Amino acid sequence: MNPVSIRLLNQQLVASHYRSAAEVVAHMGAIQAQEYRMMRWAVEMRTRKPSASAFKRAFDSGQIIRLHLMRGTWQLVSAEDYWPMIDLFAPKAISVTKGWMSSNKISITDAELMLVRDILAQTAADHGSATKQDFVKALEKKGMQMDDHRLSYHVRMAEMTGILCSGELLPTKATYALTADKVKRSTRMDKEEALVRITRKYFQSRQPATLEDFVWWSGLNISDCRRGIALLGDTIHLEKWHGRDFYMTDACRTRGFRRGKFLLIPPYDEYLISYKSRDVVLPLEHRHRAHNNSGIFQPIVAHDGNICGNWAPFKKDCQVQFFYDEFEKEDANEAWQAYMGFQNS
């Protein structure tokens, strides 16, 4: 088993099967969207013809939704997965958020929560796509002064209860829409149905992956993760690699990998953040160059799937720092041209 090439193929980072951003997000189940500008490249680099304008069309039309959900962070999900994901993940996400509020000595009563939620929902409905500043102005009209930290908790709770979701895609500023206006309510799944759905999507797109990887990524209890794997039955099996157990599906992609390819991968990308077993592609001695212990992830360069450097997404020309002397800046030129083509299309 070559776990590096298999991850590249199943994450659609090489020889992608998909033409559209919506297809990619649906395949992945969820894609980290911590960095508002770079989430576009995280999705589009997994399509056959990356295009910033194509991503915007998919986002603005509601095919792709951005919200706080797993691990208290931002994700992109497809419209078809939005409600099943809310139903499965929101209860724990809300509990975790309340714990953070308590540790930050922020107390929000149920009465305040409902009052502010109604104001946020009405503001989003009135604007179509509302910014945080729009929310601040609406609250001030009701005689409510609120700092950004407190408001962020209110917005997050409204997201996790399916009231607000992402609005229009702006260059650097997030907007919020009324979910009822953007995402049709799907038939409610029971917990096991939703668990099977997300477990299948995780392993089909991240394989080979461990149980610990899935627990980390999903934020679910380990018992739920084990249950999800068990429910997949004989469509998933274990493979040993360096003494560890990795799960792979029977539909795993293993063909299509070609050597010599460089990838410019955005910060917080699923290629690393999906796993606890990052050492498969990231040498331990260079881990600090890719992410720190506080959860800050950097833009990284991969060669044949192995992390070998850092790059600068917001410069006018290709700026790469490799970990190894065997590589030169020019080696990443083709990858840089693909990135620039995405930005200009």
Residue pairs with C-beta under 8 A, 6 or more apart in sequence:
1 208
1 239
1 241
1 246
2 257
3 208
3 241
3 246
3 280
4 280
4 281
4 304
4 305
4 306
5 254
5 257
5 304
5 305
6 207
6 208
6 248
6 252
6 253
6 254
7 13
7 206
7 207
7 208
7 271
7 280
7 281
7 305
8 14
8 257
8 305
9 15
9 253
9 254
9 255
9 256
9 257
10 204
10 205
10 206
10 207
10 252
10 253
11 28
11 46
11 205
11 206
11 270
11 271
11 274
12 18
12 24
12 27
12 28
12 46
12 47
12 205
13 45
13 46
13 263
13 265
13 271
13 302
13 305
14 256
14 257
14 258
14 261
15 256
15 257
15 258
16 24
16 46
16 47
16 48
17 27
18 24
18 27
18 46
18 47
18 48
19 47
19 48
19 49
20 47
20 54
20 58
21 43
21 44
21 47
21 54
21 55
21 58
21 59
21 63
21 64
22 58
22 63
22 64
22 78
22 79
23 47
24 31
24 43
24 44
24 46
24 47
25 31
25 43
25 64
25 76
25 77
25 78
26 78
26 80
26 81
26 201
27 201
27 204
27 205
28 46
28 201
28 205
28 270
29 77
29 81
29 198
29 201
29 202
29 205
30 69
30 70
30 75
30 76
30 77
30 81
30 85
31 39
31 42
31 43
31 75
31 76
31 270
32 39
32 42
32 73
32 74
32 75
32 76
32 268
32 269
32 270
32 273
33 39
33 42
33 66
33 74
33 75
33 76
33 268
34 73
34 74
34 267
34 268
34 297
35 266
35 267
35 268
36 172
36 173
36 174
37 171
37 172
37 313
37 314
38 266
38 267
38 268
38 299
38 313
39 66
39 74
39 76
39 266
40 52
40 55
40 56
41 50
41 266
41 313
41 339
41 342
42 266
42 268
42 269
42 270
43 55
43 64
43 76
44 50
44 51
44 52
44 54
44 55
44 342
45 263
45 264
45 265
45 266
45 338
45 339
45 342
47 54
49 345
50 338
50 339
50 341
50 342
50 345
51 342
51 345
52 342
52 343
52 344
52 345
53 345
54 345
55 64
55 169
56 169
58 64
59 66
59 166
59 169
60 168
60 169
62 79
62 182
62 183
63 78
63 79
64 76
64 77
64 78
64 79
65 76
65 77
65 78
65 79
65 82
65 165
65 166
65 182
65 183
66 74
66 75
66 76
66 165
66 166
66 174
67 74
67 75
67 77
67 82
67 159
67 160
67 164
67 165
67 166
68 74
68 75
68 93
68 156
68 159
68 160
69 75
69 77
69 85
69 86
69 89
69 90
69 93
69 159
69 160
70 89
70 93
70 217
70 218
70 219
71 219
72 93
72 96
72 97
72 100
77 85
79 183
79 184
80 186
81 197
81 198
81 201
82 165
82 183
82 186
83 162
83 183
83 185
83 186
83 188
84 186
84 189
84 193
84 194
84 197
84 198
85 194
85 198
86 160
86 161
86 162
87 188
87 189
87 191
87 194
88 191
88 194
88 195
88 198
88 220
89 218
89 219
89 220
90 160
90 161
90 162
92 219
92 220
92 221
93 160
93 219
94 157
94 160
94 161
96 219
97 153
97 156
97 157
97 160
101 107
101 108
101 153
104 149
106 149
106 150
106 153
108 150
108 153
108 154
113 154
113 157
116 139
116 144
116 146
116 154
117 154
117 157
117 158
117 161
117 163
119 135
119 138
119 139
119 142
119 144
120 130
120 135
120 138
120 154
120 155
120 158
120 163
120 164
120 176
121 158
121 163
121 164
121 178
122 138
123 130
123 134
123 135
123 138
124 130
124 164
124 167
124 176
124 177
124 178
125 178
125 181
127 134
127 167
128 167
128 168
128 177
128 181
129 167
129 168
129 175
129 176
129 177
130 167
130 175
130 176
130 177
131 173
131 174
131 175
131 176
132 148
132 151
132 155
132 174
135 151
135 155
135 176
136 146
136 151
139 145
139 146
139 151
146 154
155 164
155 176
158 164
159 165
159 176
162 179
163 178
163 179
164 176
164 177
164 178
164 179
165 176
165 177
165 179
165 182
165 183
166 174
166 175
166 176
166 177
167 175
167 176
167 177
167 182
168 175
168 177
169 175
189 197
192 227
192 231
195 224
195 227
195 228
195 231
196 228
196 231
196 232
198 218
198 228
199 214
199 225
199 228
199 229
199 231
199 232
200 232
200 235
200 249
202 209
202 214
202 217
202 218
202 274
203 209
203 214
203 229
203 232
203 236
203 247
203 248
203 249
204 249
204 251
204 252
205 270
206 213
206 217
206 270
206 274
206 275
207 246
207 247
207 248
207 249
207 252
208 239
208 241
208 246
208 247
208 248
208 252
209 246
209 247
209 274
209 275
209 277
210 244
210 245
210 246
210 247
210 275
210 276
210 277
211 222
211 225
211 226
211 229
211 245
211 247
212 276
212 277
213 274
213 275
213 276
213 277
214 225
214 228
214 229
214 247
215 221
215 222
215 225
215 276
216 275
216 276
217 273
217 274
217 275
218 224
218 225
220 228
229 236
229 247
232 249
234 250
235 249
235 250
235 251
236 247
236 248
236 249
236 250
237 247
237 248
237 250
238 245
238 246
238 247
238 248
239 245
239 246
239 247
239 248
240 246
244 277
246 277
259 304
260 304
261 303
261 304
261 335
262 301
262 302
262 303
262 331
262 332
262 334
262 335
263 301
263 302
263 303
263 305
263 335
264 299
264 301
264 311
264 313
264 332
264 335
264 336
264 338
264 339
265 271
265 272
265 299
265 300
265 301
265 302
266 299
266 313
267 296
267 297
267 298
267 299
267 300
268 297
269 297
269 300
271 281
271 302
272 278
272 281
272 282
272 290
272 291
272 297
272 300
272 307
273 297
278 287
278 290
279 287
281 302
281 305
281 306
281 307
282 290
282 306
282 307
283 306
283 307
283 323
286 307
286 323
289 298
289 300
289 309
289 310
289 323
290 297
290 298
290 300
290 307
290 310
291 297
291 298
298 310
299 310
299 311
299 312
299 313
300 307
300 309
300 310
300 311
301 307
301 308
301 309
301 310
301 311
301 320
301 322
301 332
301 335
302 308
303 327
303 331
307 323
308 322
308 323
308 324
308 327
309 320
309 321
309 322
309 323
309 324
309 327
309 332
310 320
310 321
311 318
311 319
311 320
311 321
311 332
311 336
312 319
312 320
313 339
317 336
318 329
318 332
318 333
318 336
319 329
320 329
320 331
320 332
322 328
322 329
